[in-house]
C-alpha cells in the first residue's frame, strides 16, 4: 500500500494514565498508584496528537488495555508500523498480537542512572497527558459513562489542535 507523507503518522507511542473517578459506575483500584478510578490507555503519534483512546477500570493492566488500541489503530491507520512503549507493555500476549497485526513494538526501558532523565519517545505521550490535564474537567474523571468521558478527551484534544492551527 503506498502512502504519501501527508496522509498520517508512521510511528506512535503507547501509554496509560490512571485518574480518580469519584462518581463513576465503572472503576477499579490501581494498586501501583493506589488510586480508585479509571485508566486512560492512549496511542499518540510521534508529535503527540491523539490517535486512539481506550478507557477501562483502573485495575486493568497496561498490556491488556493496549490490545484493544492495537486493533483499532491498525484498522484506522494501516500504514503505521512502529510503536514505542514502556516496560509495562512487554508482555507475551501483547507482543504476539502486535506481531500478528504487523506492528513493531519497541520497549523503551529506564536506565539505572540516578536522577531525572528524559526517555526517548516516551516524553511525547507524557506531554499529551499534560495537555489533557490542562483541561480542568479531565483532571479527574467526573463522568459516569465511559463514552461521555471519551468524548470529553476528544473535545479537549480537538480544541488543542484547532488552537495550534489557528496560531500558525
DSSP file (Angstrom, degrees, kcal/mol; ACC not computed):
  #  RESIDUE AA STRUCTURE BP1 BP2  ACC     N-H-->O    O-->H-N    N-H-->O    O-->H-N    TCO  KAPPA ALPHA  PHI   PSI    X-CA   Y-CA   Z-CA
    1    1 A X              0   0    0      0, 0.0     2,-0.2     0, 0.0     0, 0.0   0.000 360.0 360.0 360.0 127.1    0.0    0.0    0.0
    2    2 A X        -     0   0    0      0, 0.0     2,-0.4     0, 0.0    77,-0.1  -0.514 360.0-168.3 -83.8 153.8    1.5    3.3   -1.0
    3    3 A X        -     0   0    0     -2,-0.2     2,-0.2    76,-0.0     5,-0.0  -0.994  13.2-143.9-145.2 132.6    1.5    6.2    1.4
    4    4 A X    >   -     0   0    0     -2,-0.4     3,-1.6     1,-0.1     4,-0.4  -0.603  31.5-112.6 -90.2 158.5    2.2    9.9    1.0
    5    5 A X  T 3  S+     0   0    0      1,-0.3     3,-0.5    -2,-0.2    -1,-0.1   0.773 114.7  53.1 -63.2 -26.7    3.9   11.9    3.8
    6    6 A X  T 3  S+     0   0    0      1,-0.2    -1,-0.3     3,-0.0     3,-0.1   0.382  86.6  84.6 -92.4   5.9    0.8   14.0    4.5
    7    7 A X  S <  S-     0   0    0     -3,-1.6     2,-0.3     1,-0.2    -1,-0.2   0.766 101.2 -73.3 -80.2 -24.8   -1.6   11.0    4.9
    8    8 A X        -     0   0    0     -3,-0.5    -1,-0.2    -4,-0.4    69,-0.0  -0.978  67.7 -24.8 158.3-171.4   -0.8   10.4    8.5
    9    9 A X        -     0   0    0     -2,-0.3    70,-0.1     1,-0.1     3,-0.1  -0.255  27.0-168.9 -73.3 153.9    1.5    9.1   11.2
   10   10 A X  S    S+     0   0    0      1,-0.2    71,-1.4    70,-0.1    72,-1.3   0.528  75.9  26.5-112.4 -15.0    4.2    6.4   10.7
   11   11 A X  E     -a   82   0A   0     69,-0.2    35,-0.8    70,-0.2     2,-0.3  -0.954  64.4-174.1-143.7 162.4    5.0    5.8   14.3
   12   12 A X  E     -aB  83  45A   0     70,-2.0    72,-2.2    -2,-0.3     2,-0.4  -0.930  18.8-128.6-151.1 173.6    3.3    6.1   17.7
   13   13 A X  E     -aB  84  44A   0     31,-2.5    31,-2.2    -2,-0.3     2,-0.4  -0.996  17.1-152.5-131.9 134.1    3.7    5.9   21.4
   14   14 A X  E     + B   0  43A   0     70,-3.0    72,-0.4    -2,-0.4     2,-0.3  -0.851  30.1 136.6-105.4 141.3    1.6    3.8   23.8
   15   15 A X  E     - B   0  42A   0     27,-1.9    27,-2.8    -2,-0.4     2,-0.3  -0.971  33.5-135.6-166.4 172.8    1.0    4.6   27.5
   16   16 A X  E     - B   0  41A   0     -2,-0.3     2,-0.4    25,-0.2    25,-0.2  -0.951   5.7-158.2-137.8 159.3   -1.7    4.8   30.2
   17   17 A X  E     - B   0  40A   0     23,-1.6    23,-3.3    -2,-0.3     2,-0.5  -0.998  11.8-144.2-138.4 130.6   -2.7    7.2   32.9
   18   18 A X  E     - B   0  39A   0     -2,-0.4     2,-0.3    21,-0.2    21,-0.2  -0.845  23.2-179.5 -97.0 129.5   -4.7    6.4   36.0
   19   19 A X  E     - B   0  38A   0     19,-2.7    19,-2.0    -2,-0.5   121,-0.1  -0.942  32.5-102.8-127.7 150.5   -7.2    9.1   37.1
   20   20 A X  E     - B   0  37A   0     -2,-0.3   121,-3.2   119,-0.3     2,-0.3  -0.441  28.8-169.5 -68.2 142.5   -9.5    9.3   40.1
   21   21 A X    >   +     0   0    0     15,-1.3     3,-0.6   119,-0.2   121,-0.1  -0.737   9.5 174.1-134.3  84.8  -13.2    8.7   39.2
   22   22 A X  T 3  S+     0   0    0     -2,-0.3    -1,-0.1     1,-0.2   120,-0.1   0.789  80.1  29.7 -67.4 -29.4  -15.3    9.6   42.2
   23   23 A X  T 3  S+     0   0    0    118,-0.5    -1,-0.2   120,-0.1   119,-0.1   0.369  90.0 122.8-112.4   4.7  -18.7    9.2   40.7
   24   24 A X    <   -     0   0    0     -3,-0.6   120,-0.2   117,-0.3     3,-0.1  -0.359  49.9-154.9 -75.2 145.3  -18.1    6.5   38.0
   25   25 A X  S    S+     0   0    0    119,-1.0     2,-0.9     1,-0.2    -1,-0.1   0.852  90.6  55.6 -78.4 -39.3  -20.0    3.3   37.9
   26   26 A X  S    S+     0   0    0    118,-0.6     2,-0.3    30,-0.0    -1,-0.2  -0.835  79.4 123.4-100.1 102.3  -17.1    1.5   36.1
   27   27 A X        -     0   0    0     -2,-0.9     2,-0.3    -3,-0.1    11,-0.2  -0.973  31.7-172.1-152.8 164.1  -14.0    1.9   38.1
   28   28 A X  E     -C   37   0A   0      9,-2.6     9,-2.9    -2,-0.3     2,-0.6  -0.838  31.5 -90.8-147.5-177.6  -11.3   -0.2   39.7
   29   29 A X  E     -C   36   0A   0     -2,-0.3     2,-0.9     7,-0.2     7,-0.2  -0.916  22.5-154.9-110.8 120.8   -8.3    0.0   42.0
   30   30 A X  E  >> -C   35   0A   0      5,-3.0     4,-1.5    -2,-0.6     5,-1.4  -0.831   8.6-168.3 -91.3 104.7   -4.8    0.6   40.6
   31   31 A X  T  45S+     0   0    0     -2,-0.9    -1,-0.2     1,-0.2    28,-0.1   0.805  81.4  58.4 -66.4 -31.1   -2.6   -1.0   43.3
   32   32 A X  T  45S+     0   0    0      1,-0.2    -1,-0.2    -3,-0.1    -2,-0.0   0.866 122.1  24.2 -67.6 -36.2    0.6    0.5   41.9
   33   33 A X  T  45S-     0   0    0     -3,-0.3    -2,-0.2     2,-0.1    -1,-0.2   0.465 101.5-128.1-107.0  -4.4   -0.6    4.1   42.2
   34   34 A X  T  <5 +     0   0    0     -4,-1.5     2,-0.4     1,-0.2    -3,-0.2   0.925  60.4 139.0  56.1  50.3   -3.2    3.5   45.0
   35   35 A X  E   < - C   0  30A   0     -5,-1.4    -5,-3.0    23,-0.1     2,-0.6  -0.983  48.5-147.5-127.7 134.8   -6.0    5.1   43.0
   36   36 A X  E     + C   0  29A   0     -2,-0.4   -15,-1.3    -7,-0.2     2,-0.3  -0.901  65.2  64.8 -95.5 119.2   -9.6    4.1   42.7
   37   37 A X  E    S-BC  20  28A   0     -9,-2.9    -9,-2.6    -2,-0.6    21,-2.1  -0.905  82.1 -41.3 171.7-142.1  -10.7    5.2   39.3
   38   38 A X  E     -BD  19  57A   0    -19,-2.0   -19,-2.7    -2,-0.3     2,-0.5  -0.815  37.5-133.3-122.1 159.8  -10.3    4.7   35.6
   39   39 A X  E     -BD  18  56A   0     17,-3.1    17,-2.1    -2,-0.3     2,-0.7  -0.961  10.3-149.2-117.1 132.4   -7.3    4.2   33.3
   40   40 A X  E     -BD  17  55A   0    -23,-3.3   -23,-1.6    -2,-0.5     2,-0.6  -0.889  11.0-166.2-100.1 110.0   -6.8    6.0   30.1
   41   41 A X  E     +BD  16  54A   0     13,-2.9    13,-2.6    -2,-0.7     2,-0.3  -0.868  19.2 179.1 -94.0 123.3   -4.9    3.9   27.6
   42   42 A X  E     -BD  15  53A   0    -27,-2.8   -27,-1.9    -2,-0.6     2,-0.4  -0.912  27.9-158.2-129.2 153.9   -3.8    6.1   24.7
   43   43 A X  E     -BD  14  52A   0      9,-2.3     8,-3.2    -2,-0.3     9,-1.8  -1.000  21.2-179.7-123.8 127.9   -1.8    5.9   21.5
   44   44 A X  E     -BD  13  50A   0    -31,-2.2   -31,-2.5    -2,-0.4     6,-0.2  -0.875  27.1-113.5-122.8 157.4   -0.3    9.1   20.1
   45   45 A X  E >   -B   12   0A   0      4,-2.3     3,-1.8    -2,-0.3   -33,-0.2  -0.212  47.8 -86.8 -78.8-178.2    1.7    9.9   17.0
   46   46 A X  T 3  S+     0   0    0    -35,-0.8   -34,-0.1     1,-0.3    -1,-0.1   0.557 129.6  52.4 -72.3  -5.6    5.3   11.0   17.3
   47   47 A X  T 3  S-     0   0    0      2,-0.1    -1,-0.3    78,-0.0   -35,-0.1   0.399 121.7-102.7-105.3   0.0    4.2   14.6   17.6
   48   48 A X  S <  S+     0   0    0     -3,-1.8     2,-0.3     1,-0.3    -2,-0.1   0.476  70.7 144.3  97.3   3.1    1.8   13.9   20.5
   49   49 A X        -     0   0    0      1,-0.1    -4,-2.3   112,-0.0    -1,-0.3  -0.585  57.7-105.5 -78.1 138.1   -1.5   14.0   18.6
   50   50 A X  E     +D   44   0A   0     -2,-0.3    -6,-0.3    -6,-0.2     3,-0.1  -0.419  41.5 170.1 -66.4 126.3   -4.1   11.6   19.9
   51   51 A X  E     -     0   0A   0     -8,-3.2     2,-0.3     1,-0.4    -7,-0.2   0.804  66.5  -7.9 -98.3 -46.2   -4.6    8.6   17.7
   52   52 A X  E     -D   43   0A   0     -9,-1.8    -9,-2.3     2,-0.0    -1,-0.4  -0.995  55.3-162.0-154.0 148.3   -6.7    6.3   19.9
   53   53 A X  E     -D   42   0A   0     -2,-0.3     2,-0.4   -11,-0.2   -11,-0.2  -0.995   3.2-173.2-135.0 142.6   -8.0    6.2   23.4
   54   54 A X  E     -D   41   0A   0    -13,-2.6   -13,-2.9    -2,-0.4     2,-0.4  -0.983  11.3-154.8-136.2 121.5   -9.4    3.3   25.4
   55   55 A X  E     +D   40   0A   0     -2,-0.4     2,-0.3   -15,-0.2   -15,-0.2  -0.838  23.8 158.6-101.4 132.7  -11.0    3.8   28.9
   56   56 A X  E     -D   39   0A   0    -17,-2.1   -17,-3.1    -2,-0.4   -28,-0.2  -0.896  49.2 -77.2-139.5 167.2  -11.0    0.9   31.4
   57   57 A X  E >   -D   38   0A   0     -2,-0.3     3,-1.7   -19,-0.2   -19,-0.3  -0.368  51.7-110.1 -60.8 154.6  -11.3    0.4   35.1
   58   58 A X  T 3  S+     0   0    0    -21,-2.1   -20,-0.1     1,-0.3    -1,-0.1   0.689 112.3  68.3 -66.2 -18.6   -8.0    1.2   36.8
   59   59 A X  T 3  S+     0   0    0    -22,-0.3     2,-0.3   -29,-0.1    -1,-0.3   0.507  75.3 103.1 -82.1  -1.2   -7.4   -2.5   37.7
   60   60 A X  S <  S-     0   0    0     -3,-1.7    -4,-0.1     1,-0.1   -32,-0.0  -0.656  77.6-117.7 -79.7 133.5   -6.9   -3.4   34.0
   61   61 A X     >  -     0   0    0     -2,-0.3     4,-2.1     1,-0.1     5,-0.2  -0.225  18.2-114.1 -69.9 161.1   -3.2   -3.9   33.2
   62   62 A X  H  > S+     0   0    0      1,-0.2     4,-1.9     2,-0.2     5,-0.1   0.917 115.9  49.4 -60.1 -45.3   -1.4   -1.7   30.6
   63   63 A X  H  > S+     0   0    0     25,-0.6     4,-0.9     1,-0.2    -1,-0.2   0.861 110.2  50.5 -67.9 -34.9   -0.8   -4.5   28.2
   64   64 A X  H  > S+     0   0    0      1,-0.2     4,-0.6     2,-0.2     3,-0.4   0.903 112.3  46.9 -68.5 -40.8   -4.5   -5.7   28.4
   65   65 A X  H  X S+     0   0    0     -4,-2.1     4,-0.9     1,-0.2     3,-0.4   0.822 108.0  57.1 -69.0 -30.5   -5.8   -2.2   27.7
   66   66 A X  H  X S+     0   0    0     -4,-1.9     4,-2.5     1,-0.2    -1,-0.2   0.736  90.6  71.9 -74.1 -22.3   -3.4   -1.7   24.8
   67   67 A X  H  X S+     0   0    0     -4,-0.9     4,-1.5    -3,-0.4    -1,-0.2   0.897  98.9  47.3 -61.4 -39.6   -4.6   -4.8   22.9
   68   68 A X  H  X S+     0   0    0     -4,-0.6     4,-1.8    -3,-0.4    -1,-0.2   0.884 111.1  52.4 -66.4 -38.3   -7.9   -3.0   22.0
   69   69 A X  H  X S+     0   0    0     -4,-0.9     4,-2.9     1,-0.2     5,-0.2   0.899 104.2  56.2 -64.9 -41.1   -5.9    0.0   20.9
   70   70 A X  H  X S+     0   0    0     -4,-2.5     4,-2.3     1,-0.2    -1,-0.2   0.927 108.7  46.2 -58.5 -46.4   -3.6   -2.0   18.6
   71   71 A X  H  X S+     0   0    0     -4,-1.5     4,-1.7     1,-0.2    -1,-0.2   0.905 114.8  47.1 -63.5 -41.7   -6.6   -3.4   16.7
   72   72 A X  H  X S+     0   0    0     -4,-1.8     4,-2.1     2,-0.2     5,-0.2   0.888 112.1  49.6 -69.1 -39.0   -8.2    0.0   16.4
   73   73 A X  H  X S+     0   0    0     -4,-2.9     4,-3.2     1,-0.2     7,-0.2   0.913 109.7  51.8 -65.6 -42.2   -5.0    1.7   15.3
   74   74 A X  H  < S+     0   0    0     -4,-2.3    -1,-0.2    -5,-0.2    -2,-0.2   0.888 111.5  47.4 -62.1 -38.5   -4.4   -1.0   12.6
   75   75 A X  H  < S+     0   0    0     -4,-1.7     3,-0.3    -5,-0.2    -1,-0.2   0.907 120.3  36.7 -69.0 -41.1   -7.9   -0.5   11.2
   76   76 A X  H  < S+     0   0    0     -4,-2.1     2,-0.4     1,-0.3    -2,-0.2   0.865 131.0  26.0 -82.1 -38.2   -7.7    3.3   11.1
   77   77 A X    ><  +     0   0    0     -4,-3.2     3,-1.5    -5,-0.2    -1,-0.3  -0.724  65.1 172.4-127.0  80.6   -4.0    3.7   10.1
   78   78 A X  T 3  S+     0   0    0     -2,-0.4    -1,-0.1    -3,-0.3    -4,-0.1   0.709  77.6  57.8 -65.9 -19.3   -2.9    0.6    8.2
   79   79 A X  T 3  S+     0   0    0    -70,-0.1     2,-0.3   -77,-0.1    -1,-0.3   0.612  78.1 106.8 -86.4 -11.5    0.5    2.1    7.2
   80   80 A X    <   +     0   0    0     -3,-1.5   -69,-0.2    -7,-0.2   -70,-0.1  -0.531  36.8 159.4 -70.3 126.9    1.5    2.8   10.9
   81   81 A X        +     0   0    0    -71,-1.4    23,-3.1    -2,-0.3     2,-0.5   0.727  44.7  63.9-119.1 -34.3    4.2    0.2   11.7
   82   82 A X  E     +ae  11 104A   0    -72,-1.3   -70,-2.0    21,-0.2     2,-0.4  -0.852  51.3 177.9-112.4 129.7    6.3    1.3   14.7
   83   83 A X  E     -ae  12 105A   0     21,-3.0    23,-3.4    -2,-0.5     2,-0.4  -0.973  14.2-152.0-127.0 142.5    5.2    1.8   18.3
   84   84 A X  E     +ae  13 106A   0    -72,-2.2   -70,-3.0    -2,-0.4     2,-0.3  -0.880  24.3 161.3-109.8 145.3    7.1    2.8   21.4
   85   85 A X  E     - e   0 107A   0     21,-2.1    23,-3.4    -2,-0.4   -70,-0.1  -0.961  34.6-104.5-154.2 167.7    6.1    1.8   24.9
   86   86 A X    >   -     0   0    0    -72,-0.4     3,-1.8    -2,-0.3    23,-0.2  -0.285  50.4 -85.9 -89.8-177.7    7.4    1.4   28.4
   87   87 A X  G >  S+     0   0    0     21,-0.4     3,-1.5     1,-0.3    22,-0.1   0.697 118.7  74.3 -66.2 -19.5    8.3   -1.9   30.2
   88   88 A X  G 3  S+     0   0    0      1,-0.3   -25,-0.6   -26,-0.0    -1,-0.3   0.667  94.9  53.1 -65.7 -15.4    4.7   -2.4   31.4
   89   89 A X  G <  S+     0   0    0     -3,-1.8     2,-2.0   -27,-0.1    -1,-0.3   0.395  76.6 104.6 -99.1   1.2    3.8   -3.3   27.8
   90   90 A X    <   +     0   0    0     -3,-1.5     2,-0.4    -4,-0.1    -1,-0.1  -0.480  50.1 132.1 -85.0  69.2    6.5   -6.0   27.5
   91   91 A X     >  -     0   0    0     -2,-2.0     4,-2.6     1,-0.1     5,-0.2  -0.934  62.5-126.7-122.7 145.1    4.1   -9.0   27.8
   92   92 A X  H  > S+     0   0    0     -2,-0.4     4,-2.6     1,-0.2     5,-0.2   0.893 107.3  51.3 -59.2 -45.6    3.9  -12.1   25.6
   93   93 A X  H  > S+     0   0    0      1,-0.2     4,-1.9     2,-0.2    -1,-0.2   0.907 113.7  44.4 -62.3 -42.4    0.2  -11.8   24.8
   94   94 A X  H  > S+     0   0    0      2,-0.2     4,-2.6     1,-0.2    -1,-0.2   0.918 113.8  49.8 -67.4 -43.8    0.5   -8.1   23.7
   95   95 A X  H  X S+     0   0    0     -4,-2.6     4,-2.4     1,-0.2    -2,-0.2   0.873 109.9  51.8 -64.7 -36.6    3.7   -8.8   21.7
   96   96 A X  H  X S+     0   0    0     -4,-2.6     4,-2.3    -5,-0.2    -1,-0.2   0.918 111.5  46.4 -64.4 -43.3    2.0  -11.7   19.9
   97   97 A X  H  X S+     0   0    0     -4,-1.9     4,-2.2    -5,-0.2    -2,-0.2   0.899 111.8  51.7 -66.0 -39.7   -1.0   -9.6   19.0
   98   98 A X  H  <>S+     0   0    0     -4,-2.6     5,-3.1     2,-0.2    -2,-0.2   0.913 111.1  47.4 -62.5 -43.1    1.3   -6.8   17.8
   99   99 A X  H ><5S+     0   0    0     -4,-2.4     3,-1.2     3,-0.2    -2,-0.2   0.897 110.7  52.1 -64.8 -40.0    3.3   -9.2   15.6
  100  100 A X  H 3<5S+     0   0    0     -4,-2.3    -2,-0.2     1,-0.3    -1,-0.2   0.880 111.4  46.6 -62.8 -37.8    0.0  -10.7   14.3
  101  101 A X  T 3<5S-     0   0    0     -4,-2.2    -1,-0.3    -5,-0.1    -2,-0.2   0.345 120.3-111.4 -86.8   6.4   -1.1   -7.1   13.4
  102  102 A X  T < 5 +     0   0    0     -3,-1.2     2,-0.3     1,-0.2    -3,-0.2   0.886  67.9 143.7  66.3  43.4    2.3   -6.4   11.8
  103  103 A X      < -     0   0    0     -5,-3.1     2,-0.6    -8,-0.1    -1,-0.2  -0.842  45.5-143.9-105.8 148.4    3.5   -3.8   14.4
  104  104 A X  E     -e   82   0A   0    -23,-3.1   -21,-3.0    -2,-0.3     2,-0.6  -0.968  19.2-164.0-107.0 113.4    7.0   -3.4   15.7
  105  105 A X  E     -e   83   0A   0     -2,-0.6     2,-0.6   -23,-0.2   -21,-0.2  -0.890   0.0-162.4-103.1 116.6    6.7   -2.5   19.4
  106  106 A X  E     -e   84   0A   0    -23,-3.4   -21,-2.1    -2,-0.6     2,-0.6  -0.880  10.9-143.7-101.4 121.3    9.9   -1.1   20.8
  107  107 A X  E     -e   85   0A   0     -2,-0.6     2,-0.7   -23,-0.2   -21,-0.2  -0.746   7.8-154.0 -86.8 121.1   10.2   -1.1   24.6
  108  108 A X        -     0   0    0    -23,-3.4   -21,-0.4    -2,-0.6     2,-0.2  -0.860  18.5-162.9 -97.2 110.8   11.9    1.9   26.0
  109  109 A X        -     0   0    0     -2,-0.7     2,-0.1   -23,-0.2   -23,-0.0  -0.605  19.7-108.4 -96.7 154.5   13.4    1.0   29.3
  110  110 A X        -     0   0    0     -2,-0.2     2,-0.2     1,-0.1    -1,-0.1  -0.476  32.8-125.5 -73.1 148.5   14.7    3.2   32.1
  111  111 A X        -     0   0    0     -2,-0.1    -1,-0.1     2,-0.1     6,-0.0  -0.531  17.5-118.3 -88.5 164.7   18.4    3.4   32.7
  112  112 A X  S    S+     0   0    0     -2,-0.2     2,-0.1     2,-0.0    -1,-0.1   0.324  74.3 124.2 -83.7   8.9   20.0    2.6   36.1
  113  113 A X        -     0   0    0      1,-0.1     2,-0.1     2,-0.0    -2,-0.1  -0.377  65.1-112.3 -72.9 148.0   21.3    6.1   36.3
  114  114 A X  S    S+     0   0    0     -2,-0.1    -1,-0.1     2,-0.0    -2,-0.0  -0.452  73.7  16.6 -77.7 151.3   20.4    8.3   39.2
  115  115 A X  S    S-     0   0    0     -2,-0.1     2,-0.2     2,-0.0    -2,-0.0  -0.146 103.5 -27.6  85.3-178.2   18.2   11.4   38.9
  116  116 A X        +     0   0    0     -2,-0.0     2,-0.3     2,-0.0    -2,-0.0  -0.487  58.0 173.5 -75.5 138.8   15.8   12.6   36.2
  117  117 A X        -     0   0    0     -2,-0.2     2,-0.4    -4,-0.1    -6,-0.1  -0.968  31.7-123.9-148.0 129.9   16.4   11.5   32.7
  118  118 A X        -     0   0    0     -2,-0.3     2,-0.4     1,-0.0     3,-0.0  -0.596  27.8-139.1 -74.0 127.1   14.2   12.1   29.6
  119  119 A X     >  -     0   0    0     -2,-0.4     4,-1.3     1,-0.1     3,-0.4  -0.735  27.6-101.5 -89.9 135.1   13.4    8.8   28.0
  120  120 A X  T  4 S-     0   0    0     -2,-0.4     2,-1.0     1,-0.2    -1,-0.1  -0.275  97.1  -9.5 -57.7 135.3   13.5    8.8   24.2
  121  121 A X  T >> S+     0   0    0      1,-0.2     3,-0.7   -75,-0.1     4,-0.6   0.040 116.8  87.6  67.1 -26.6   10.0    8.9   22.5
  122  122 A X  H 3> S+     0   0    0     -2,-1.0     4,-1.5    -3,-0.4     3,-0.4   0.801  75.0  66.3 -72.8 -28.2    8.2    8.4   25.9
  123  123 A X  H 3X S+     0   0    0     -4,-1.3     4,-2.2     1,-0.2    -1,-0.2   0.775  90.9  66.7 -63.5 -24.8    8.2   12.1   26.7
  124  124 A X  H <> S+     0   0    0     -3,-0.7     4,-1.7     1,-0.2    -1,-0.2   0.935 103.8  41.5 -63.4 -47.1    5.8   12.7   23.8
  125  125 A X  H  X S+     0   0    0     -4,-0.6     4,-2.1    -3,-0.4    -1,-0.2   0.843 112.5  55.2 -71.9 -32.1    2.9   10.8   25.4
  126  126 A X  H  X S+     0   0    0     -4,-1.5     4,-1.8     2,-0.2    -1,-0.2   0.883 106.6  51.5 -66.2 -36.8    3.7   12.3   28.8
  127  127 A X  H  X S+     0   0    0     -4,-2.2     4,-2.2     2,-0.2    -2,-0.2   0.889 107.2  53.4 -64.4 -38.9    3.4   15.8   27.2
  128  128 A X  H  X S+     0   0    0     -4,-1.7     4,-2.2     2,-0.2    -2,-0.2   0.909 107.0  50.9 -62.6 -42.2    0.0   14.7   25.7
  129  129 A X  H  X S+     0   0    0     -4,-2.1     4,-2.3     1,-0.2    -1,-0.2   0.889 108.7  52.9 -61.3 -37.5   -1.2   13.7   29.2
  130  130 A X  H  X S+     0   0    0     -4,-1.8     4,-1.1     2,-0.2    -2,-0.2   0.897 107.2  51.1 -62.6 -41.2   -0.1   17.2   30.4
  131  131 A X  H  < S+     0   0    0     -4,-2.2     4,-0.4     1,-0.2     3,-0.3   0.901 110.4  49.9 -62.3 -40.7   -2.1   18.8   27.6
  132  132 A X  H >< S+     0   0    0     -4,-2.2     3,-1.7     1,-0.2     6,-0.3   0.921 106.7  54.2 -63.0 -44.0   -5.2   16.7   28.7
  133  133 A X  H 3< S+     0   0    0     -4,-2.3    -1,-0.2     1,-0.3    -2,-0.2   0.724  91.9  72.7 -67.7 -21.2   -4.7   17.7   32.4
  134  134 A X  T 3< S+     0   0    0     -4,-1.1     2,-0.8    -3,-0.3    -1,-0.3   0.768  82.3  81.0 -64.1 -22.4   -4.8   21.4   31.4
  135  135 A X  S X  S-     0   0    0     -3,-1.7     3,-2.2    -4,-0.4     4,-0.4  -0.778  81.7-146.9 -82.7 115.2   -8.5   20.9   30.8
  136  136 A X  G >> S+     0   0    0     -2,-0.8     3,-1.3     1,-0.3     4,-0.5   0.823  94.4  59.9 -54.8 -35.6   -9.9   21.1   34.3
  137  137 A X  G 34>S+     0   0    0      1,-0.3     5,-0.6     2,-0.1    -1,-0.3   0.691 103.0  52.8 -69.1 -17.6  -12.6   18.6   33.5
  138  138 A X  G <45S+     0   0    0     -3,-2.2    -1,-0.3    -6,-0.3    -2,-0.2   0.428  81.4  87.5 -99.4   0.6  -10.0   15.9   32.7
  139  139 A X  T <45S+     0   0    0     -3,-1.3  -119,-0.3    -4,-0.4     2,-0.3   0.937 108.8  12.4 -62.3 -44.9   -8.0   16.2   35.9
  140  140 A X  T  <5S-     0   0    0     -4,-0.5     2,-1.1  -121,-0.1  -119,-0.2  -0.852  89.9-109.8-121.0 162.7  -10.4   13.7   37.4
  141  141 A X  T   5 +     0   0    0   -121,-3.2  -118,-0.5    -2,-0.3  -117,-0.3  -0.778  42.1 168.1 -96.3  95.1  -12.9   11.6   35.5
  142  142 A X      < +     0   0    0     -2,-1.1     2,-0.2    -5,-0.6    -1,-0.2   0.584  42.4 102.7 -83.5 -10.6  -16.2   13.1   36.6
  143  143 A X        -     0   0    0      1,-0.1  -120,-0.1    -3,-0.1    -2,-0.0  -0.472  59.2-153.5 -79.8 143.4  -18.4   11.3   34.1
  144  144 A X  S    S+     0   0    0     -2,-0.2  -119,-1.0  -120,-0.2  -118,-0.6   0.833  80.3  60.1 -79.3 -34.1  -20.5    8.4   35.0
  145  145 A X  S  > S-     0   0    0      1,-0.1     4,-1.7  -121,-0.1     5,-0.1  -0.752  74.4-139.8-102.5 143.5  -20.4    6.9   31.5
  146  146 A X  H  > S+     0   0    0     -2,-0.3     4,-2.5     1,-0.2     5,-0.2   0.874 101.8  55.4 -65.3 -38.9  -17.3    5.8   29.6
  147  147 A X  H  > S+     0   0    0      1,-0.2     4,-2.0     2,-0.2    -1,-0.2   0.871 108.4  47.9 -66.9 -35.3  -18.5    7.1   26.2
  148  148 A X  H  > S+     0   0    0      2,-0.2     4,-2.0     1,-0.2    -1,-0.2   0.900 111.7  50.5 -69.6 -40.0  -19.0   10.6   27.7
  149  149 A X  H  X S+     0   0    0     -4,-1.7     4,-1.5     2,-0.2    -2,-0.2   0.914 111.1  48.1 -63.3 -43.1  -15.6   10.6   29.3
  150  150 A X  H  X S+     0   0    0     -4,-2.5     4,-2.1     1,-0.2    -1,-0.2   0.893 109.2  54.0 -64.1 -39.7  -14.0    9.5   26.0
  151  151 A X  H  X S+     0   0    0     -4,-2.0     4,-2.5     1,-0.2    -1,-0.2   0.883 104.8  54.3 -62.3 -38.0  -15.9   12.3   24.2
  152  152 A X  H  X S+     0   0    0     -4,-2.0     4,-2.3     2,-0.2    -1,-0.2   0.876 107.3  50.8 -63.9 -36.9  -14.5   14.8   26.6
  153  153 A X  H  X S+     0   0    0     -4,-1.5     4,-2.4     2,-0.2     5,-0.2   0.921 110.9  48.3 -65.1 -43.8  -11.0   13.7   25.8
  154  154 A X  H  X S+     0   0    0     -4,-2.1     4,-2.4     2,-0.2    -2,-0.2   0.888 110.8  50.9 -64.8 -39.0  -11.6   14.0   22.1
  155  155 A X  H  X S+     0   0    0     -4,-2.5     4,-2.4     2,-0.2    -2,-0.2   0.930 111.6  47.9 -63.2 -45.0  -13.1   17.5   22.6
  156  156 A X  H  X S+     0   0    0     -4,-2.3     4,-1.8     1,-0.2    -2,-0.2   0.924 115.0  43.9 -62.9 -45.2  -10.1   18.6   24.6
  157  157 A X  H  X S+     0   0    0     -4,-2.4     4,-2.0     2,-0.2    -1,-0.2   0.851 112.6  52.8 -71.5 -33.4   -7.6   17.3   22.1
  158  158 A X  H  X S+     0   0    0     -4,-2.4     4,-2.4    -5,-0.2    -2,-0.2   0.903 108.6  50.3 -65.4 -41.1   -9.6   18.7   19.1
  159  159 A X  H  X S+     0   0    0     -4,-2.4     4,-2.2     1,-0.2    -2,-0.2   0.875 108.7  52.9 -64.3 -36.9   -9.6   22.1   20.7
  160  160 A X  H  X S+     0   0    0     -4,-1.8     4,-2.0     2,-0.2    -1,-0.2   0.917 109.5  48.0 -63.7 -43.4   -5.8   21.8   21.2
  161  161 A X  H  X S+     0   0    0     -4,-2.0     4,-2.4     2,-0.2    -2,-0.2   0.907 111.1  51.1 -64.0 -42.0   -5.4   21.0   17.5
  162  162 A X  H  X S+     0   0    0     -4,-2.4     4,-2.4     1,-0.2    -1,-0.2   0.901 109.2  50.7 -62.2 -40.9   -7.6   23.9   16.5
  163  163 A X  H  X S+     0   0    0     -4,-2.2     4,-1.3     2,-0.2    -1,-0.2   0.895 110.7  49.2 -63.7 -40.2   -5.6   26.3   18.7
  164  164 A X  H  < S+     0   0    0     -4,-2.0    -2,-0.2     1,-0.2    -1,-0.2   0.906 112.8  46.7 -66.9 -41.3   -2.3   25.1   17.1
  165  165 A X  H >< S+     0   0    0     -4,-2.4     3,-1.2     1,-0.2    -2,-0.2   0.884 110.0  54.0 -67.3 -38.4   -3.7   25.5   13.6
  166  166 A X  H 3< S+     0   0    0     -4,-2.4    -1,-0.2     1,-0.2    -2,-0.2   0.775 107.5  51.1 -67.6 -26.8   -5.1   29.0   14.3
  167  167 A X  T 3<        0   0    0     -4,-1.3    -1,-0.2     1,-0.2    -2,-0.2   0.285 360.0 360.0 -96.9  11.1   -1.7   30.2   15.6
  168  168 A X    <         0   0    0     -3,-1.2    -1,-0.2    -4,-0.1    -2,-0.1   0.460 360.0 360.0 -80.9 360.0    0.3   29.1   12.6
